[in-house]
């Protein structure tokens, strides 16, 4: 079952000034934060959609440039969290059972 937020550990930390960010909290998006985005694109981990959504739902807040600079493996980790928030619980349960 998905919770209201999840912590993602990055394989490559984000350097912001003198700060190194190695963990990102991804919180469950509210409907307003999905404006201008197609849910199907987010479920397909479409990069441009993730670039728009992640700054809206991450703590610390990622900026577009930071999302664009993520290694693909870290973008997939974050995208999978987003997809798990959007998928109905029944689908997630069924996929775990098979």
N, C-alpha and C positions, 0 to 999 in steps of 0.2 A: 504494500500500500504506500502511496506517495504521501510525503509530508508537505508542510507549507514551505519548507526550504531544505536545501541540501548543500553540503560543503564539497567542493571539487578541489582536489589537490593537483596543481599544475606540474607537468613534467619539466617545464621551463619557466621559472619565475618571471614575472613582469617587473621590470625595473622602472620605478617612478621616482625620479630625483635620487635621493639616497635610500629610499625605501624599496625593499624587495618583497613582492607580493607572490606568495606561493600557494595560497588558498583563496578561493573565491566562494562566497555564499551566493547561491542562486535561489531566488525565492519564487514561489508560485505566482505567475503573472495574473493580474486582474484584467478583466475584459477591456478596459480603457487602454491598457498597455499593449494590447494586441492590435490597436487601430492601425489601419493601413497595411496589415499583414494578412496573408492567407495561411490558415491553419495547416493546410496540406503542405505548403512550402516549409513550414517549421518542422512538421513530422518527417519530411524528406531531408532535413538538415541543410536546407538551401542556405548557402553562405550569406547572401545579401539580406535575407530575412533575419538570420541570427545576428548579423551586424547591427540591424536596427533594434532588435529586441533586447539583446544582452545588456546594453547600457541602461536600459529601463529597469532591469530586475536583478542586477548584481550588486553585491556589497563586498569590498568597496566598488563604487560605480566605475565600470570600465568605460573608457572613451573609445570612439570609433577606431582611432588609430591603434589603440592597444588590441582591440578585437582583431583588426586586420593583420596585426603582427604576430598573432598567436600561431604556434606550430599547428599543423593539421590535427595532430593527436589531441591537443588540448581543446581545440575548437570542437572536435567530435565529442569529447567528454562533456563539455558544457552543453552542446546540442542534445546529447542523449538525456541529460537532466531535464531540459526544456520539453523534449518529446515525452518523457515519462510523466510530466505534470499534465500534459494535454491528453494523453491516451486514457480512455475510460479504464477504471480499475479491473473490469471484467476481462478486457483484452490483455492487460499485463499479467493477470493471473493465469489465463489460458496459455499465454506464450511461455510462462515458467513451467507449466504442467507438461508441455510437449518436449 
